[in-house]
């Protein structure tokens, strides 16, 4: 499908939208969200929702939150340093991060650093496992992480301030405020984090050098109901941070990295009878400076800017059938000290369908096609079924084709870029089984992913260039268990997740590097009136760091855990004081070769709600 054809189809549906305004008026819902496809068209896949109570007991980085609550494995170059995920055995570039319905993976390197996202700036974080490129485009191969800012339209005025201080002169502060009535709603979050990050190594001489960092972020969401059927919403986010990169040896040159990311989106939502329309316009920018010697003024830099237009028309055919068309156009420009002037335009069209045949049986399907001036995109598809056999047992089956586009660095890196690259593509399937009794639930999911044309940078003579080479096969099992028990004023809760992952190069049969076979995490919590306490645990099996799986260089398996306690003061529970002991067992561990993580350390915090 060419861009002209996409524009033609868009025009047809725009006419359909104009006609739809004549239909019966239906008042907009009280809670408004932007990422509606996550709620409407991912019913046949596993979605984990992390609520406020889970977000608040974890450290503010997205790495910490997901590490202790999901099967996603993180490769972190020391505490607070660059952090990249492996979701179902895939790479960081194959995990999509979605902000209020828009994919925000870097246009420069194709991934998101999970240590530059502060979780307290969002009131809803969801983790969707499995392929999702039909809805979210490039990178949604292993899964996607969804960061949402939801607004409520009811009379409300709240203010919350949280401050924490801990070992290594670690400081954090967050302000969150909301104000709303039945016509207007606004939410604001401001976060500051900093640390000297100079922890001692466990069982070794020396300590973490040149690891200091700071970051500031601000999130604002403002919505206004024009009338009973139309609403305007502005989403805005800013992140500003600087990190010095930790040294392995004291004699190494000290380096640092500065980055500034901004995201702004205006959305017009209309509900016209059986039609729901969403028109979005967004501007995203990312900018970095890398100093290869902090004592010199010179630096490398890079920048990209993206303008996005998105039109989403949902047709509720009847109470059981939904049809959703989504049209997107993105234009991105990038440049930098090592990047030749780069520009690309991408147009895409998606069609999504969902049918709840009965209260027990639902199926859904989707198609997506992109057109661009840089590469040929495959036709993407997805299909799934959900069937509730009984109150005790539910089964989900899903299959899809997904892809990842080459990044600006892959295509245009000065002297090495390769404009003949093809997108990575994958086919995959999964079967999920959910068992539920009164106080407990267990989910077991098996999956299989077959990836071709994997992008790798390989030597060509004396120059490294990106090439489509590898074929990778990934399969595994995920388990999630929850249990709660309440009596009198006591409440116990236990949750745990476990993942077994086999991710191998089809040519050699070797496991991919930095993909553990086993990972498990969870938490045990206890609440009594105003007092609560919890224990978090994390187990990661050994990982290979060499492509030939030479066990001599393996990173050992490790166990670590955190203990916390907090108490609510005041009749309205508006003052909350808490303390945490992190890495309570003083484990000596790394998750990247030679990048030592801290031993036992402490954190105290106070939260005021006004």
Phi and psi in degrees as a GROMACS rama.xvg file:
@    title "Ramachandran Plot"
@    xaxis  label "Phi"
@    yaxis  label "Psi"
@TYPE xy
-83.2447  168.424  UNK-2
-62.4955  -35.3507  UNK-3
-62.1118  -40.2626  UNK-4
-66.7787  -39.1174  UNK-5
-61.7516  -43.4927  UNK-6
-64.2631  -37.2579  UNK-7
-62.8883  -46.2863  UNK-8
-64.1569  -39.3521  UNK-9
-58.7597  -42.0213  UNK-10
-63.7962  -41.2697  UNK-11
-60.3721  -45.9022  UNK-12
-71.9887  -26.6029  UNK-13
-65.135  -39.5304  UNK-14
-62.7137  -39.1917  UNK-15
-62.4972  -38.1954  UNK-16
-64.6657  -43.2202  UNK-17
-62.6161  -41.5603  UNK-18
-63.4381  -34.4567  UNK-19
-65.0734  -21.1552  UNK-20
-65.5382  -15.6226  UNK-21
-84.6062  -7.81288  UNK-22
-76.345  176.701  UNK-23
-58.2742  135.989  UNK-24
-82.3037  132.008  UNK-25
-123.982  128.445  UNK-26
-66.6543  143.047  UNK-27
-66.2383  151.917  UNK-28
-71.578  160.486  UNK-29
-67.6241  -38.8781  UNK-30
-102.457  126.888  UNK-31
-113.553  129.34  UNK-32
-127.367  155.722  UNK-33
-92.1288  -36.8106  UNK-34
-86.8429  67.266  UNK-35
-73.2533  -24.4701  UNK-36
-63.6352  -31.4428  UNK-37
-61.4872  -36.1707  UNK-38
-83.4289  -33.8831  UNK-39
-95.2378  -27.2369  UNK-40
-130.908  23.8834  UNK-41
-128.27  36.0763  UNK-42
-74.8567  -16.3182  UNK-43
-99.7327  12.8623  UNK-44
-125.342  163.605  UNK-45
-82.6142  126.494  UNK-46
-127.248  126.765  UNK-47
-107.117  121.878  UNK-48
-100.873  125.229  UNK-49
-101.196  111.687  UNK-50
-85.3922  179.758  UNK-51
-59.6365  -40.0269  UNK-52
-64.4728  -36.3817  UNK-53
-71.344  -43.5263  UNK-54
-60.6717  -39.2751  UNK-55
-71.9344  -28.7315  UNK-56
-86.0982  -7.6733  UNK-57
-97.5984  162.678  UNK-58
-63.2468  161.782  UNK-59
-74.8382  -14.9917  UNK-60
-76.8032  147.802  UNK-61
-64.7731  -28.9847  UNK-62
-57.977  -51.4914  UNK-63
-62.2659  -44.6505  UNK-64
-58.9176  -48.2234  UNK-65
-77.6408  -29.7571  UNK-66
-62.3032  -39.1579  UNK-67
-93.8488  -1.65662  UNK-68
-131.433  -1.30936  UNK-69
-139.453  174.987  UNK-70
-87.3966  2.22514  UNK-71
-68.3362  129.785  UNK-72
-95.2134  140.501  UNK-73
-118.475  133.426  UNK-74
-101.642  101.994  UNK-75
-115.904  122.049  UNK-76
-80.4094  52.5916  UNK-77
97.9689  158.497  UNK-78
-58.3931  123.783  UNK-79
80.6068  -3.2753  UNK-80
-84.9729  -169.021  UNK-81
-57.3725  131.561  UNK-82
-131.114  123.93  UNK-83
-127.923  142.146  UNK-84
-95.398  159.508  UNK-85
-127.328  108.863  UNK-86
-105.802  115.923  UNK-87
55.0486  39.846  UNK-88
78.9169  7.07534  UNK-89
-93.2524  -179.705  UNK-90
-93.8063  174.195  UNK-91
-62.0138  -34.2743  UNK-92
-72.4696  -11.8027  UNK-93
-104.511  16.7675  UNK-94
-119.417  118.95  UNK-95
-89.4347  138.928  UNK-96
-110.305  125.62  UNK-97
-118.556  119.775  UNK-98
-105.301  111.457  UNK-99
47.3961  43.6331  UNK-100
91.7757  -1.76922  UNK-101
-116.889  130.495  UNK-102
-68.1172  124.296  UNK-103
-116.031  15.2932  UNK-104
-56.4246  144.974  UNK-105
-57.8694  135.148  UNK-106
-77.4213  -14.625  UNK-107
-83.605  -51.9089  UNK-108
-119.183  -0.102244  UNK-109
83.1197  5.48595  UNK-110
-136.32  174.428  UNK-111
-118.976  132.712  UNK-112
-81.833  115.425  UNK-113
-75.4014  -4.53308  UNK-114
-94.1179  5.86823  UNK-115
-112.827  22.9838  UNK-116
-125.011  118.764  UNK-117
-92.0391  118.296  UNK-118
-66.7134  -25.2979  UNK-119
-73.8905  -4.93601  UNK-120
-85.8807  1.07096  UNK-121
-131.178  143.931  UNK-122
-102.004  2.98813  UNK-123
-150.763  122.802  UNK-124
-128.292  122.82  UNK-125
-122.264  145.842  UNK-126
-119.177  114.505  UNK-127
-108.783  118.171  UNK-128
-87.7445  142.362  UNK-129
99.3753  173.086  UNK-130
-63.5368  140.312  UNK-131
-148.428  24.8234  UNK-132
-68.0887  -24.752  UNK-133
-60.1742  -35.4321  UNK-134
-94.8069  -45.0277  UNK-135
-109.001  2.65673  UNK-136
78.3929  -147.951  UNK-137
-59.0077  145.275  UNK-138
87.5775  -17.3666  UNK-139
-80.9992  66.0378  UNK-140
-101.863  -57.0283  UNK-141
-75.6665  -33.4535  UNK-142
164.387  -174.808  UNK-143
-144.141  149.743  UNK-144
-112.332  127.714  UNK-145
-113.825  121.864  UNK-146
-110.492  114.299  UNK-147
-125.65  146.769  UNK-148
-116.484  106.545  UNK-149
-98.453  144.353  UNK-150
-115.265  142.744  UNK-151
-113.306  140.421  UNK-152
-109.31  77.3506  UNK-153
-153.092  156.626  UNK-154
-58.6744  123.235  UNK-155
-162.605  139.769  UNK-156
-150.412  110.593  UNK-157
-134.888  151.275  UNK-158
-140.065  136.763  UNK-159
-138.958  133.031  UNK-160
-125.289  130.496  UNK-161
-128.064  136.202  UNK-162
-135.247  141.153  UNK-163
-138.74  151.6  UNK-164
-142.895  140.06  UNK-165
-152.601  -168.932  UNK-166
-54.8083  155.192  UNK-167
65.359  27.0814  UNK-168
55.787  43.6935  UNK-169
-87.29  125.903  UNK-170
-128.19  142.063  UNK-171
-145.065  144.797  UNK-172
-146.485  143.908  UNK-173
-145.572  134.982  UNK-174
-117.22  133.004  UNK-175
-130.964  128.675  UNK-176
-136.721  145.101  UNK-177
-136.596  145.031  UNK-178
-143.789  133.585  UNK-179
-160.255  155.352  UNK-180
-142.079  -159.72  UNK-181
-80.0019  -4.03334  UNK-182
-118.079  -28.0875  UNK-183
-131.295  142.484  UNK-184
-148.39  136.183  UNK-185
-145.019  143.866  UNK-186
-137.479  138.263  UNK-187
-133.665  137.871  UNK-188
-137.828  132.881  UNK-189
-129.408  130.681  UNK-190
-132.253  141.952  UNK-191
-133.63  130.869  UNK-192
-133.338  142.81  UNK-193
-156.868  156.573  UNK-194
-162.305  143.483  UNK-195
-71.6826  -29.3661  UNK-196
55.2541  39.4848  UNK-197
-107.15  47.8335  UNK-198
-70.5759  150.281  UNK-199
-76.4711  148.726  UNK-200
-76.5775  141.37  UNK-201
-77.3329  123.222  UNK-202
69.5907  14.0045  UNK-203
-139.606  159.243  UNK-204
-76.517  150.092  UNK-205
99.1258  171.814  UNK-206
-148.315  172.41  UNK-207
-69.6127  118.704  UNK-208
-105.713  143.137  UNK-209
59.6283  36.1874  UNK-210
-105.097  7.71143  UNK-211
-66.8337  151.145  UNK-212
-154.979  161.647  UNK-213
-148.222  156.103  UNK-214
-154.39  149.905  UNK-215
-128.394  142.033  UNK-216
-144.77  153.527  UNK-217
-144.588  135.226  UNK-218
-128.752  130.682  UNK-219
-133.763  133.789  UNK-220
-132.468  124.95  UNK-221
-132.209  128.638  UNK-222
-128.445  147.358  UNK-223
-140.092  126.529  UNK-224
-83.9885  110.899  UNK-225
-67.2521  -43.9186  UNK-226
-156.073  -162.849  UNK-227
-68.0175  -17.5356  UNK-228
-118.101  -12.6543  UNK-229
-125.425  138.764  UNK-230
-141.786  139.907  UNK-231
-109.312  135.307  UNK-232
-134.304  132.556  UNK-233
-111.053  125.58  UNK-234
-112.452  133.322  UNK-235
-143.515  140.842  UNK-236
-147.747  142.093  UNK-237
-139.036  135.968  UNK-238
-131.73  130.661  UNK-239
-133.403  123.974  UNK-240
-153.486  157.375  UNK-241
-138.209  131.868  UNK-242
-129.691  133.973  UNK-243
-87.1568  136.251  UNK-244
-87.0822  125.721  UNK-245
-57.3813  147.594  UNK-246
-94.1001  149.936  UNK-247
-88.2391  -41.6384  UNK-248
-122.192  141.899  UNK-249
-58.5513  -24.2994  UNK-250
-80.1899  -7.37847  UNK-251
-69.2647  155.117  UNK-252
-70.2465  135.645  UNK-253
-81.2215  133.862  UNK-254
-126.56  165.74  UNK-255
-153.483  166.952  UNK-256
-142.377  130.646  UNK-257
-118.421  135.39  UNK-258
-140.507  148.047  UNK-259
-134.947  118.122  UNK-260
-120.569  136.179  UNK-261
-130.929  146.193  UNK-262
-141.787  129.688  UNK-263
-137.757  134.007  UNK-264
-145.506  133.275  UNK-265
-110.999  130.924  UNK-266
-127.594  133.711  UNK-267
-113.744  117.01  UNK-268
-111.908  132.266  UNK-269
-132.792  138.481  UNK-270
-117.027  110.07  UNK-271
-123.004  87.0007  UNK-272
64.8477  -120.094  UNK-273
-83.9726  -1.65096  UNK-274
-106.559  135.792  UNK-275
-121.916  124.038  UNK-276
-113.541  137.238  UNK-277
-132.266  122.597  UNK-278
-117.067  122.608  UNK-279
-121.926  141.411  UNK-280
-129.558  128.685  UNK-281
-136.128  152.065  UNK-282
-132.192  121.43  UNK-283
-119.211  141.986  UNK-284
-140.573  148.486  UNK-285
-138.639  142.134  UNK-286
-146.842  136.757  UNK-287
-137.992  155.528  UNK-288
-133.122  129.547  UNK-289
-117.436  121.926  UNK-290
-102.737  110.064  UNK-291
-78.4785  -2.79834  UNK-292
-153.915  113.8  UNK-293
-66.9329  -12.8031  UNK-294
-92.7803  -4.26346  UNK-295
-105.504  154.409  UNK-296
-83.1501  -18.6384  UNK-297
-73.2917  150.85  UNK-298
-156.092  157.57  UNK-299
-91.6807  151.938  UNK-300
-144.944  162.237  UNK-301
-155.239  153.422  UNK-302
-153.942  143.503  UNK-303
-138.688  149.496  UNK-304
-134.264  133.285  UNK-305
-126.391  133.717  UNK-306
-111.227  127.58  UNK-307
-125.926  132.331  UNK-308
-120.355  132.177  UNK-309
-138.873  130.503  UNK-310
-124.318  128.426  UNK-311
-128.325  119.751  UNK-312
-122.555  114.903  UNK-313
-102.331  127.743  UNK-314
-114.506  112.537  UNK-315
-85.5574  92.3404  UNK-316
-59.0692  -45.3346  UNK-317
-153.604  -167.013  UNK-318
-66.4542  -15.2291  UNK-319
-114.362  -16.9174  UNK-320
-119.832  130.517  UNK-321
-124.149  138.611  UNK-322
-129.123  126.262  UNK-323
-129.437  122.468  UNK-324
-107.664  137.351  UNK-325
-131.744  126.33  UNK-326
-120.248  134.94  UNK-327
-136.995  139.669  UNK-328
-133.253  126.985  UNK-329
-128.561  130.144  UNK-330
-120.91  126.362  UNK-331
-127.257  137.669  UNK-332
-123.042  140.258  UNK-333
-141.03  150.456  UNK-334
-159.289  164.826  UNK-335
177.567  179.112  UNK-336
-67.3297  -25.8565  UNK-337
-117.785  13.2928  UNK-338
-123.766  117.967  UNK-339
-64.7658  152.943  UNK-340
-49.178  122.555  UNK-341
-126.581  141.591  UNK-342
-152.315  141.241  UNK-343
-152.479  151.563  UNK-344
-122.789  134.128  UNK-345
-127.731  125.646  UNK-346
-112.765  142.05  UNK-347
-143.459  152.504  UNK-348
-134.153  132.257  UNK-349
-127.27  146.65  UNK-350
-130.477  123.3  UNK-351
-120.557  143.552  UNK-352
-139.518  137.063  UNK-353
-140.394  135.28  UNK-354
-136.936  113.329  UNK-355
-88.5759  92.7267  UNK-356
-61.5517  -47.2787  UNK-357
-139.319  -177.351  UNK-358
-65.8808  -21.1781  UNK-359
-96.4916  -30.4018  UNK-360
-116.023  128.22  UNK-361
-138.619  141.364  UNK-362
-136.333  156.683  UNK-363
-148.542  156.639  UNK-364
-151.377  160.363  UNK-365
-156.417  153.365  UNK-366
-133.956  149.078  UNK-367
-149.15  139.966  UNK-368
-137.574  135.597  UNK-369
-114.401  154.565  UNK-370
-134.64  133.244  UNK-371
-151.829  168.598  UNK-372
-92.8552  1.13851  UNK-373
-105.967  -26.0949  UNK-374
-164.105  166.741  UNK-375
-94.0482  122.914  UNK-376
-94.9839  138.793  UNK-377
-76.1591  159.314  UNK-378
-73.9  124.026  UNK-379
-101.405  148.369  UNK-380
-148.587  160.14  UNK-381
-153.187  152.498  UNK-382
-157.264  146.291  UNK-383
-159.954  161.067  UNK-384
-134.404  139.569  UNK-385
-125.064  129.444  UNK-386
-136.239  124.518  UNK-387
-93.3256  106.68  UNK-388
-70.1199  -40.7717  UNK-389
-159.857  179.754  UNK-390
-62.2735  -22.2723  UNK-391
-88.4139  -31.4544  UNK-392
-134.748  133.72  UNK-393
-133.649  141.855  UNK-394
-125.479  141.358  UNK-395
-125.604  138.645  UNK-396
-131.762  131.914  UNK-397
-145.828  142.733  UNK-398
-140.259  152.035  UNK-399
-163.114  161.38  UNK-400
-114.392  133.014  UNK-401
-135.128  172.539  UNK-402
-156.757  167.554  UNK-403
-139.107  129.225  UNK-404
-83.9286  153.782  UNK-405
-63.34  145.755  UNK-406
-85.9838  172.551  UNK-407
-60.6908  -38.4165  UNK-408
-65.8385  -38.6544  UNK-409
-62.6969  -41.9501  UNK-410
-84.883  -38.878  UNK-411
-126.027  9.38722  UNK-412
-58.402  131.445  UNK-413
-59.1359  121.256  UNK-414
83.0422  -9.24814  UNK-415
-134.029  -17.5701  UNK-416
-59.5159  152.674  UNK-417
-130.092  104.633  UNK-418
-79.4034  -1.79743  UNK-419
-94.4668  9.09942  UNK-420
-67.4685  148.432  UNK-421
-104.336  156.043  UNK-422
-66.9295  148.536  UNK-423
-67.3138  145.417  UNK-424
-137.213  152.964  UNK-425
-145.14  151.502  UNK-426
-119.682  143.721  UNK-427
-155.063  159.55  UNK-428
-147.306  156.136  UNK-429
-151.029  153.192  UNK-430
-128.831  122.428  UNK-431
-113.958  138.167  UNK-432
-124.738  126.163  UNK-433
-120.335  124.836  UNK-434
-115.774  130.596  UNK-435
-134.27  130.839  UNK-436
-124.275  -172.293  UNK-437
-54.0495  -51.719  UNK-438
-113.786  5.7975  UNK-439
-143.571  155.725  UNK-440
-145.133  146.556  UNK-441
-134.798  128.812  UNK-442
-119.012  129.757  UNK-443
-123.217  125.058  UNK-444
-130.177  126.202  UNK-445
-107.735  141.569  UNK-446
-141.814  160.279  UNK-447
-144.964  131.066  UNK-448
-129.772  132.07  UNK-449
-122.004  116.696  UNK-450
-114.265  135.277  UNK-451
-128.145  163.028  UNK-452
58.9619  35.9335  UNK-453
-61.2873  135.38  UNK-454
-84.318  127.574  UNK-455
-140.297  147.302  UNK-456
-89.9623  119.107  UNK-457
-128.157  153.293  UNK-458
-71.4043  132.052  UNK-459
-123.002  93.5935  UNK-460
69.1911  -124.71  UNK-461
-94.9128  2.05997  UNK-462
-117.437  136.137  UNK-463
-88.8058  131.007  UNK-464
-135.475  148.95  UNK-465
-75.7619  140.779  UNK-466
-142.375  152.791  UNK-467
-86.69  106.102  UNK-468
-127.441  -57.8713  UNK-469
-77.7866  151.148  UNK-470
-117.025  129.571  UNK-471
-124.867  140.907  UNK-472
-121.908  126.658  UNK-473
-128.017  134.103  UNK-474
-149.261  157.908  UNK-475
-179.854  -172.211  UNK-476
-135.728  135.29  UNK-477
-121.142  140.647  UNK-478
-132.726  139.676  UNK-479
-135.954  131.095  UNK-480
-129.207  136.92  UNK-481
-133.586  141.827  UNK-482
-147.771  134.281  UNK-483
-133.744  147.818  UNK-484
-145.615  128.203  UNK-485
-127.531  138.899  UNK-486
-157.368  138.275  UNK-487
50.9454  -122.726  UNK-488
-102.348  14.4742  UNK-489
-102.612  141.761  UNK-490
-140.838  123.848  UNK-491
-110.135  143.047  UNK-492
-143.804  139.838  UNK-493
-138.466  131.403  UNK-494
-138.838  146.345  UNK-495
-151.372  148.003  UNK-496
-129.981  148.351  UNK-497
-141.255  139.56  UNK-498
-133.465  130.614  UNK-499
-109.413  126.976  UNK-500
-131.658  125.258  UNK-501
-115.506  112.644  UNK-502
-130.193  107.932  UNK-503
-129.36  147.788  UNK-504
-71.6287  122.08  UNK-505
-65.3875  -26.5616  UNK-506
-73.6881  -43.9361  UNK-507
-100.085  -23.7071  UNK-508
79.7588  4.43537  UNK-509
-84.392  147.172  UNK-510
-65.7868  139.875  UNK-511
-64.6216  151.246  UNK-512
-69.872  150.398  UNK-513
55.6304  40.6452  UNK-514
-129.382  101.619  UNK-515
-72.4784  146.618  UNK-516
-67.0455  -35.9175  UNK-517
-128.127  136.86  UNK-518
-146.536  135.774  UNK-519
-140.864  144.638  UNK-520
-154.445  166.134  UNK-521
172.567  -171.632  UNK-522
-154.018  145.607  UNK-523
-119.022  125.534  UNK-524
-129.947  154.193  UNK-525
-138.292  132.36  UNK-526
-125.742  134.943  UNK-527
-140.2  109.232  UNK-528
52.8426  -112.88  UNK-529
-93.724  -0.451837  UNK-530
-105.27  137.532  UNK-531
-140.413  149.363  UNK-532
-144.951  154.262  UNK-533
-155.333  158.786  UNK-534
-132.954  126.183  UNK-535
-106.096  144.125  UNK-536
-133.174  154.946  UNK-537
-146.045  126.641  UNK-538
-123.928  130.998  UNK-539
-128.832  126.252  UNK-540
-73.2485  170.733  UNK-541
-63.0397  152.021  UNK-542
-129.224  152.362  UNK-543
-85.5386  142.044  UNK-544
-115.358  1.309  UNK-545
-124.541  140.371  UNK-546
-65.6875  -20.869  UNK-547
-90.1055  8.54115  UNK-548
58.5802  33.439  UNK-549
-65.7971  112.073  UNK-550
-66.8582  -14.793  UNK-551
-60.523  -29.5815  UNK-552
-105.276  13.9489  UNK-553
-64.5719  149.873  UNK-554
-91.046  128.622  UNK-555
-67.8529  153.533  UNK-556
-64.0745  154.52  UNK-557
-147.904  155.688  UNK-558
-120.181  137.846  UNK-559
-147.475  161.73  UNK-560
-156.197  160.416  UNK-561
-126.805  144.3  UNK-562
-121.209  137.566  UNK-563
-143.094  153.935  UNK-564
-145.103  143.737  UNK-565
-146.942  155.179  UNK-566
-135.627  136.251  UNK-567
-95.688  127.237  UNK-568
-104.673  156.036  UNK-569
87.9891  152.744  UNK-570
-63.9982  -32.8055  UNK-571
-96.9689  9.60046  UNK-572
55.4023  47.1885  UNK-573
-95.2073  -8.46043  UNK-574
-119.235  125.909  UNK-575
-130.715  124.367  UNK-576
-114.687  132.81  UNK-577
-139.377  158.783  UNK-578
-140.558  146.555  UNK-579
-135.097  143.71  UNK-580
-114.726  113.568  UNK-581
-98.4852  143.658  UNK-582
49.32  57.2992  UNK-583
-60.4387  -25.5997  UNK-584
-89.8354  4.34175  UNK-585
53.2113  45.9945  UNK-586
-68.2598  139.724  UNK-587
-93.9673  105.754  UNK-588
-150.261  158.801  UNK-589
-136.582  154.54  UNK-590
-118.719  -0.569035  UNK-591
-132.858  138.317  UNK-592
-50.3143  124.348  UNK-593
71.2741  10.2018  UNK-594
-108.012  89.2889  UNK-595
-67.2102  137.207  UNK-596
-97.7443  161.044  UNK-597
-72.4894  154.656  UNK-598
-82.6617  -152.918  UNK-599
-58.6046  134.933  UNK-600
-151.259  169.671  UNK-601
-130.312  154.207  UNK-602
-150.865  135.279  UNK-603
-123.637  149.421  UNK-604
-148.514  157.12  UNK-605
-135.912  139.213  UNK-606
-124.605  129.57  UNK-607
-116.107  125.977  UNK-608
-114.367  124.787  UNK-609
